[in-house]
Amino acid sequence: MNKYKYIYKTLYTETNFSKIYKYKDKIIKRIPKNNNYDYKNEYNILKLINDSNIIKILETYEDNKYFYTVMKYYELGDLHYNISNNTLNTKNYKSVVNKLINPINIIHKKNIVHMDLKLENYLLNNNQNYLLFDFSLSKLHNKYYYDLIKTNYKIGTKYYISPEALDGYYCKSSDMYSLGCMLHVIYTNKYFDNIDLSKELLKKTNNNLKNLIFDLLNDNYKLRPTVYDIKYSIL
């Protein structure tokens, strides 16, 4: 029996492949069963991770048409909402970068590439930490850090997707390009478009942060810093 069957009238938010509903202190993601899409991918990926920086699936169930995942609801919302409404203190850029890379560090150690890193996929908890969620597009990467793996389609979201992912390839460095895009939005309030414009937008930014953003946004995936470089060397 679907104990949440009465909630599917008010949509909370949606992704490319699912609709998400709020029910009391939970959110329920409803994913259509489709032979062309691995609707259990997120569940299978999250089974490999147990960390406070990653959202947890509380339960799953299914019917003939849909697969459902139930997760905790975070009332402070996602980073995009908080950045847009100026409710997030970003003056300490090292703290912001660390909070963004903590979950990336965890998943990369597990040989997982998120493939859809964006501000909307980080939730803010009551301790002001950032929790990463929506692993619908995530991929396993059991190769060296910069080794590309071919896919049959581009994976990611406009304004955050890396050049190689646009061409149908990915590696762990693809997540780092998305990290650069997120930092660009946080510190310019604009999506990354081109280097020349960004130099103007970031000219008053701390030099270390500015250099980090430009390094992450390098079109050459082999020249971007790794999450380990940032965590243990750059900051």
ZADO-1210 file (C-alpha; in nm, 4 decimals, padded with zeros to 6 digits):
<atoms>
<atom x="00.0000" y="00.0000" z="00.0000" code="MET" pos="1"/>
<atom x="00.1284" y="00.3473" z="-00.0877" code="ASN" pos="2"/>
<atom x="00.1034" y="00.5373" z="00.2403" code="LYS" pos="3"/>
<atom x="00.1874" y="00.8630" z="00.0608" code="TYR" pos="4"/>
<atom x="-00.0783" y="00.8243" z="-00.2105" code="LYS" pos="5"/>
<atom x="-00.2617" y="01.1433" z="-00.1197" code="TYR" pos="6"/>
<atom x="00.0308" y="01.3830" z="-00.1596" code="ILE" pos="7"/>
<atom x="00.0733" y="01.3870" z="-00.5371" code="TYR" pos="8"/>
<atom x="-00.1291" y="01.7005" z="-00.6016" code="LYS" pos="9"/>
<atom x="00.1103" y="01.9755" z="-00.4929" code="THR" pos="10"/>
<atom x="00.4455" y="01.9664" z="-00.6693" code="LEU" pos="11"/>
<atom x="00.7445" y="02.0750" z="-00.4602" code="TYR" pos="12"/>
<atom x="01.0053" y="02.0787" z="-00.7384" code="THR" pos="13"/>
<atom x="01.1156" y="01.8660" z="-01.0328" code="GLU" pos="14"/>
<atom x="01.4256" y="01.7466" z="-01.2142" code="THR" pos="15"/>
<atom x="01.4823" y="01.6313" z="-01.5708" code="ASN" pos="16"/>
<atom x="01.3679" y="01.2798" z="-01.4838" code="PHE" pos="17"/>
<atom x="01.1483" y="01.3091" z="-01.1760" code="SER" pos="18"/>
<atom x="00.8963" y="01.5060" z="-00.9759" code="LYS" pos="19"/>
<atom x="00.9440" y="01.5747" z="-00.6066" code="ILE" pos="20"/>
<atom x="00.6678" y="01.6223" z="-00.3521" code="TYR" pos="21"/>
<atom x="00.6810" y="01.7375" z="00.0101" code="LYS" pos="22"/>
<atom x="00.5024" y="01.5378" z="00.2775" code="TYR" pos="23"/>
<atom x="00.5382" y="01.6569" z="00.6381" code="LYS" pos="24"/>
<atom x="00.9136" y="01.6392" z="00.7149" code="ASP" pos="25"/>
<atom x="00.9978" y="01.4353" z="00.4038" code="LYS" pos="26"/>
<atom x="01.0318" y="01.4745" z="00.0308" code="ILE" pos="27"/>
<atom x="00.9239" y="01.1976" z="-00.2042" code="ILE" pos="28"/>
<atom x="01.0843" y="01.1683" z="-00.5455" code="LYS" pos="29"/>
<atom x="00.8629" y="00.9995" z="-00.8042" code="ARG" pos="30"/>
<atom x="01.0541" y="00.8571" z="-01.1004" code="ILE" pos="31"/>
<atom x="00.8761" y="00.7093" z="-01.4026" code="PRO" pos="32"/>
<atom x="00.9786" y="00.3568" z="-01.4914" code="LYS" pos="33"/>
<atom x="01.1321" y="00.3807" z="-01.8345" code="ASN" pos="34"/>
<atom x="01.3303" y="00.1202" z="-02.0249" code="ASN" pos="35"/>
<atom x="01.5579" y="00.3959" z="-02.1568" code="ASN" pos="36"/>
<atom x="01.6431" y="00.5331" z="-01.8124" code="TYR" pos="37"/>
<atom x="01.7903" y="00.3616" z="-01.5091" code="ASP" pos="38"/>
<atom x="01.5326" y="00.4790" z="-01.2561" code="TYR" pos="39"/>
<atom x="01.7096" y="00.2956" z="-00.9710" code="LYS" pos="40"/>
<atom x="02.0471" y="00.4562" z="-01.0415" code="ASN" pos="41"/>
<atom x="02.0322" y="00.7069" z="-00.7560" code="GLU" pos="42"/>
<atom x="01.9297" y="00.4397" z="-00.5078" code="TYR" pos="43"/>
<atom x="02.2096" y="00.2058" z="-00.6202" code="ASN" pos="44"/>
<atom x="02.4686" y="00.4847" z="-00.6047" code="ILE" pos="45"/>
<atom x="02.3643" y="00.6024" z="-00.2590" code="LEU" pos="46"/>
<atom x="02.3872" y="00.2483" z="-00.1233" code="LYS" pos="47"/>
<atom x="02.7637" y="00.2876" z="-00.1670" code="LEU" pos="48"/>
<atom x="02.7818" y="00.6019" z="00.0488" code="ILE" pos="49"/>
<atom x="02.7221" y="00.6654" z="00.4162" code="ASN" pos="50"/>
<atom x="02.8268" y="01.0178" z="00.5051" code="ASP" pos="51"/>
<atom x="02.6692" y="01.3171" z="00.6786" code="SER" pos="52"/>
<atom x="02.7474" y="01.5391" z="00.3773" code="ASN" pos="53"/>
<atom x="02.5341" y="01.3243" z="00.1459" code="ILE" pos="54"/>
<atom x="02.1558" y="01.3054" z="00.1640" code="ILE" pos="55"/>
<atom x="02.0233" y="00.9660" z="00.2684" code="LYS" pos="56"/>
<atom x="01.7345" y="00.7713" z="00.1198" code="ILE" pos="57"/>
<atom x="01.5045" y="00.6777" z="00.4065" code="LEU" pos="58"/>
<atom x="01.2970" y="00.4247" z="00.2143" code="GLU" pos="59"/>
<atom x="01.1929" y="00.3192" z="-00.1335" code="THR" pos="60"/>
<atom x="00.8829" y="00.1645" z="-00.2845" code="TYR" pos="61"/>
<atom x="00.7312" y="00.1223" z="-00.6288" code="GLU" pos="62"/>
<atom x="00.4152" y="00.0580" z="-00.8231" code="ASP" pos="63"/>
<atom x="00.3526" y="-00.0350" z="-01.1860" code="ASN" pos="64"/>
<atom x="00.4439" y="00.3074" z="-01.3232" code="LYS" pos="65"/>
<atom x="00.6810" y="00.4703" z="-01.0765" code="TYR" pos="66"/>
<atom x="00.9759" y="00.4153" z="-00.8455" code="PHE" pos="67"/>
<atom x="00.9725" y="00.6278" z="-00.5278" code="TYR" pos="68"/>
<atom x="01.2533" y="00.7417" z="-00.2981" code="THR" pos="69"/>
<atom x="01.1792" y="00.9066" z="00.0356" code="VAL" pos="70"/>
<atom x="01.4286" y="01.1534" z="00.1867" code="MET" pos="71"/>
<atom x="01.4411" y="01.4067" z="00.4666" code="LYS" pos="72"/>
<atom x="01.3117" y="01.7571" z="00.3976" code="TYR" pos="73"/>
<atom x="01.5465" y="02.0483" z="00.4742" code="TYR" pos="74"/>
<atom x="01.3505" y="02.3648" z="00.5413" code="GLU" pos="75"/>
<atom x="01.6375" y="02.6051" z="00.4632" code="LEU" pos="76"/>
<atom x="01.6266" y="02.4988" z="00.0998" code="GLY" pos="77"/>
<atom x="01.9012" y="02.4673" z="-00.1585" code="ASP" pos="78"/>
<atom x="02.2034" y="02.6877" z="-00.2240" code="LEU" pos="79"/>
<atom x="02.0526" y="02.8462" z="-00.5333" code="HIS" pos="80"/>
<atom x="01.7574" y="02.9694" z="-00.3270" code="TYR" pos="81"/>
<atom x="01.9847" y="03.0985" z="-00.0504" code="ASN" pos="82"/>
<atom x="02.2255" y="03.2700" z="-00.2898" code="ILE" pos="83"/>
<atom x="01.9383" y="03.4304" z="-00.4826" code="SER" pos="84"/>
<atom x="01.7842" y="03.5606" z="-00.1597" code="ASN" pos="85"/>
<atom x="02.1124" y="03.6750" z="-00.0035" code="ASN" pos="86"/>
<atom x="02.0622" y="03.4589" z="00.3048" code="THR" pos="87"/>
<atom x="02.4024" y="03.2890" z="00.2812" code="LEU" pos="88"/>
<atom x="02.7219" y="03.4404" z="00.4197" code="ASN" pos="89"/>
<atom x="02.9895" y="03.3869" z="00.1522" code="THR" pos="90"/>
<atom x="03.2563" y="03.6321" z="00.2709" code="LYS" pos="91"/>
<atom x="03.4782" y="03.3509" z="00.3961" code="ASN" pos="92"/>
<atom x="03.5437" y="03.1907" z="00.0591" code="TYR" pos="93"/>
<atom x="03.7597" y="02.9136" z="00.2079" code="LYS" pos="94"/>
<atom x="03.4680" y="02.7993" z="00.4208" code="SER" pos="95"/>
<atom x="03.2348" y="02.8053" z="00.1193" code="VAL" pos="96"/>
<atom x="03.4775" y="02.6075" z="-00.0978" code="VAL" pos="97"/>
<atom x="03.5388" y="02.3525" z="00.1778" code="ASN" pos="98"/>
<atom x="03.1670" y="02.2979" z="00.2299" code="LYS" pos="99"/>
<atom x="03.1181" y="02.2492" z="-00.1437" code="LEU" pos="100"/>
<atom x="03.4065" y="02.0045" z="-00.1850" code="ILE" pos="101"/>
<atom x="03.3502" y="01.7936" z="00.1268" code="ASN" pos="102"/>
<atom x="03.0808" y="01.5767" z="-00.0364" code="PRO" pos="103"/>
<atom x="03.2701" y="01.5757" z="-00.3684" code="ILE" pos="104"/>
<atom x="03.5734" y="01.4413" z="-00.1864" code="ASN" pos="105"/>
<atom x="03.3612" y="01.1633" z="-00.0358" code="ILE" pos="106"/>
<atom x="03.2058" y="01.0497" z="-00.3647" code="ILE" pos="107"/>
<atom x="03.5311" y="01.0692" z="-00.5617" code="HIS" pos="108"/>
<atom x="03.6955" y="00.8430" z="-00.3035" code="LYS" pos="109"/>
<atom x="03.4116" y="00.5987" z="-00.3778" code="LYS" pos="110"/>
<atom x="03.4838" y="00.6336" z="-00.7527" code="ASN" pos="111"/>
<atom x="03.1545" y="00.8121" z="-00.8142" code="ILE" pos="112"/>
<atom x="03.1156" y="01.1139" z="-01.0418" code="VAL" pos="113"/>
<atom x="02.8059" y="01.3177" z="-00.9618" code="HIS" pos="114"/>
<atom x="02.7654" y="01.4556" z="-01.3173" code="MET" pos="115"/>
<atom x="02.5065" y="01.7173" z="-01.2188" code="ASP" pos="116"/>
<atom x="02.6734" y="01.9416" z="-00.9642" code="LEU" pos="117"/>
<atom x="02.4886" y="02.2725" z="-00.9369" code="LYS" pos="118"/>
<atom x="02.3669" y="02.5033" z="-00.6614" code="LEU" pos="119"/>
<atom x="02.0197" y="02.3497" z="-00.6784" code="GLU" pos="120"/>
<atom x="02.1657" y="02.0122" z="-00.5795" code="ASN" pos="121"/>
<atom x="02.3131" y="02.1284" z="-00.2504" code="TYR" pos="122"/>
<atom x="02.0824" y="02.1562" z="00.0508" code="LEU" pos="123"/>
<atom x="02.1543" y="02.3728" z="00.3524" code="LEU" pos="124"/>
<atom x="02.1044" y="02.2068" z="00.6914" code="ASN" pos="125"/>
<atom x="02.0551" y="02.3715" z="01.0300" code="ASN" pos="126"/>
<atom x="02.4299" y="02.3600" z="01.0957" code="ASN" pos="127"/>
<atom x="02.4918" y="02.5638" z="00.7781" code="GLN" pos="128"/>
<atom x="02.6614" y="02.2665" z="00.6129" code="ASN" pos="129"/>
<atom x="02.5951" y="02.1789" z="00.2487" code="TYR" pos="130"/>
<atom x="02.4426" y="01.8393" z="00.1725" code="LEU" pos="131"/>
<atom x="02.4738" y="01.6997" z="-00.1774" code="LEU" pos="132"/>
<atom x="02.1762" y="01.5238" z="-00.3332" code="PHE" pos="133"/>
<atom x="02.0150" y="01.4199" z="-00.6649" code="ASP" pos="134"/>
<atom x="02.2411" y="01.1401" z="-00.7858" code="PHE" pos="135"/>
<atom x="02.0074" y="01.0530" z="-01.0723" code="SER" pos="136"/>
<atom x="02.2761" y="01.1117" z="-01.3363" code="LEU" pos="137"/>
<atom x="02.5753" y="00.9877" z="-01.1357" code="SER" pos="138"/>
<atom x="02.8232" y="00.7447" z="-01.2849" code="LYS" pos="139"/>
<atom x="03.0848" y="00.5052" z="-01.1512" code="LEU" pos="140"/>
<atom x="03.4425" y="00.5844" z="-01.2501" code="HIS" pos="141"/>
<atom x="03.6822" y="00.3038" z="-01.1595" code="ASN" pos="142"/>
<atom x="03.9726" y="00.4485" z="-01.3561" code="LYS" pos="143"/>
<atom x="04.2497" y="00.7030" z="-01.3056" code="TYR" pos="144"/>
<atom x="04.1277" y="01.0524" z="-01.2193" code="TYR" pos="145"/>
<atom x="04.1573" y="01.2015" z="-01.5687" code="TYR" pos="146"/>
<atom x="04.0711" y="00.8909" z="-01.7736" code="ASP" pos="147"/>
<atom x="03.7664" y="00.9659" z="-01.9885" code="LEU" pos="148"/>
<atom x="03.4736" y="00.7257" z="-02.0177" code="ILE" pos="149"/>
<atom x="03.2400" y="00.7427" z="-02.3174" code="LYS" pos="150"/>
<atom x="02.8640" y="00.7782" z="-02.2817" code="THR" pos="151"/>
<atom x="02.5962" y="00.7712" z="-02.5483" code="ASN" pos="152"/>
<atom x="02.4673" y="01.1168" z="-02.4549" code="TYR" pos="153"/>
<atom x="02.5725" y="01.4384" z="-02.2853" code="LYS" pos="154"/>
<atom x="02.5174" y="01.4433" z="-01.9089" code="ILE" pos="155"/>
<atom x="02.4583" y="01.7514" z="-01.6973" code="GLY" pos="156"/>
<atom x="02.2775" y="02.0831" z="-01.6762" code="THR" pos="157"/>
<atom x="02.3241" y="02.3921" z="-01.8905" code="LYS" pos="158"/>
<atom x="02.5614" y="02.6482" z="-01.7337" code="TYR" pos="159"/>
<atom x="02.7272" y="02.3749" z="-01.5218" code="TYR" pos="160"/>
<atom x="02.8189" y="02.1020" z="-01.7702" code="ILE" pos="161"/>
<atom x="03.1841" y="02.0499" z="-01.8626" code="SER" pos="162"/>
<atom x="03.3080" y="02.0654" z="-02.2252" code="PRO" pos="163"/>
<atom x="03.3941" y="01.6930" z="-02.2310" code="GLU" pos="164"/>
<atom x="03.0507" y="01.5999" z="-02.0911" code="ALA" pos="165"/>
<atom x="02.8937" y="01.8011" z="-02.3723" code="LEU" pos="166"/>
<atom x="03.0875" y="01.5753" z="-02.6094" code="ASP" pos="167"/>
<atom x="02.9642" y="01.2593" z="-02.4337" code="GLY" pos="168"/>
<atom x="03.2640" y="01.1839" z="-02.2097" code="TYR" pos="169"/>
<atom x="03.3256" y="01.2130" z="-01.8375" code="TYR" pos="170"/>
<atom x="03.5826" y="01.1686" z="-01.5629" code="CYS" pos="171"/>
<atom x="03.6153" y="01.2944" z="-01.2071" code="LYS" pos="172"/>
<atom x="03.7499" y="01.6230" z="-01.3418" code="SER" pos="173"/>
<atom x="03.4083" y="01.6874" z="-01.4994" code="SER" pos="174"/>
<atom x="03.2716" y="01.7533" z="-01.1500" code="ASP" pos="175"/>
<atom x="03.5494" y="02.0058" z="-01.0909" code="MET" pos="176"/>
<atom x="03.4413" y="02.2142" z="-01.3889" code="TYR" pos="177"/>
<atom x="03.0909" y="02.2232" z="-01.2401" code="SER" pos="178"/>
<atom x="03.2427" y="02.3335" z="-00.9094" code="LEU" pos="179"/>
<atom x="03.4046" y="02.6263" z="-01.0915" code="GLY" pos="180"/>
<atom x="03.0673" y="02.7168" z="-01.2411" code="CYS" pos="181"/>
<atom x="02.9065" y="02.7130" z="-00.8961" code="MET" pos="182"/>
<atom x="03.1746" y="02.9362" z="-00.7464" code="LEU" pos="183"/>
<atom x="03.1366" y="03.1723" z="-01.0413" code="HIS" pos="184"/>
<atom x="02.7636" y="03.2089" z="-00.9716" code="VAL" pos="185"/>
<atom x="02.8188" y="03.2542" z="-00.5973" code="ILE" pos="186"/>
<atom x="03.0759" y="03.5324" z="-00.6399" code="TYR" pos="187"/>
<atom x="02.9412" y="03.7118" z="-00.9489" code="THR" pos="188"/>
<atom x="02.5669" y="03.6294" z="-00.9377" code="ASN" pos="189"/>
<atom x="02.6016" y="03.5347" z="-01.3040" code="LYS" pos="190"/>
<atom x="02.6468" y="03.2085" z="-01.4915" code="TYR" pos="191"/>
<atom x="02.9858" y="03.1536" z="-01.6507" code="PHE" pos="192"/>
<atom x="02.9878" y="03.2550" z="-02.0165" code="ASP" pos="193"/>
<atom x="03.3414" y="03.3448" z="-02.1204" code="ASN" pos="194"/>
<atom x="03.6755" y="03.4160" z="-01.9595" code="ILE" pos="195"/>
<atom x="03.7027" y="03.7795" z="-02.0699" code="ASP" pos="196"/>
<atom x="03.3695" y="03.8751" z="-01.9126" code="LEU" pos="197"/>
<atom x="03.4546" y="03.6798" z="-01.5995" code="SER" pos="198"/>
<atom x="03.7865" y="03.8607" z="-01.5587" code="LYS" pos="199"/>
<atom x="03.5900" y="04.1846" z="-01.5405" code="GLU" pos="200"/>
<atom x="03.3278" y="04.0410" z="-01.3035" code="LEU" pos="201"/>
<atom x="03.5896" y="03.8945" z="-01.0700" code="LEU" pos="202"/>
<atom x="03.8458" y="04.1759" z="-01.0770" code="LYS" pos="203"/>
<atom x="03.7679" y="04.2770" z="-00.7171" code="LYS" pos="204"/>
<atom x="03.7666" y="03.9178" z="-00.5929" code="THR" pos="205"/>
<atom x="04.0389" y="03.7683" z="-00.3740" code="ASN" pos="206"/>
<atom x="04.3210" y="03.6627" z="-00.6086" code="ASN" pos="207"/>
<atom x="04.3439" y="03.3094" z="-00.4685" code="ASN" pos="208"/>
<atom x="03.9719" y="03.2535" z="-00.5189" code="LEU" pos="209"/>
<atom x="03.9782" y="03.4113" z="-00.8648" code="LYS" pos="210"/>
<atom x="04.2691" y="03.1901" z="-00.9742" code="ASN" pos="211"/>
<atom x="04.0940" y="02.8824" z="-00.8360" code="LEU" pos="212"/>
<atom x="03.7770" y="02.9597" z="-01.0323" code="ILE" pos="213"/>
<atom x="03.9685" y="03.0090" z="-01.3569" code="PHE" pos="214"/>
<atom x="04.1721" y="02.6913" z="-01.2991" code="ASP" pos="215"/>
<atom x="03.8520" y="02.4922" z="-01.2466" code="LEU" pos="216"/>
<atom x="03.6967" y="02.6397" z="-01.5608" code="LEU" pos="217"/>
<atom x="03.9845" y="02.5259" z="-01.7813" code="ASN" pos="218"/>
<atom x="03.8525" y="02.3619" z="-02.1004" code="ASP" pos="219"/>
<atom x="04.1335" y="02.1080" z="-02.0708" code="ASN" pos="220"/>
<atom x="04.0087" y="01.8586" z="-01.8112" code="TYR" pos="221"/>
<atom x="04.3638" y="01.7382" z="-01.7418" code="LYS" pos="222"/>
<atom x="04.4683" y="02.0839" z="-01.6209" code="LEU" pos="223"/>
<atom x="04.1905" y="02.1361" z="-01.3654" code="ARG" pos="224"/>
<atom x="04.2848" y="02.0867" z="-00.9992" code="PRO" pos="225"/>
<atom x="04.1514" y="01.7732" z="-00.8369" code="THR" pos="226"/>
<atom x="03.9348" y="01.7835" z="-00.5287" code="VAL" pos="227"/>
<atom x="04.2391" y="01.6613" z="-00.3347" code="TYR" pos="228"/>
<atom x="04.4548" y="01.9471" z="-00.4695" code="ASP" pos="229"/>
<atom x="04.2022" y="02.1981" z="-00.3387" code="ILE" pos="230"/>
<atom x="04.1385" y="02.0335" z="-00.0071" code="LYS" pos="231"/>
<atom x="04.4982" y="01.9682" z="00.0889" code="TYR" pos="232"/>
<atom x="04.7072" y="02.2185" z="-00.1048" code="SER" pos="233"/>
<atom x="04.5244" y="02.5230" z="-00.2379" code="ILE" pos="234"/>
<atom x="04.3124" y="02.6275" z="00.0610" code="LEU" pos="235"/>
</atoms>
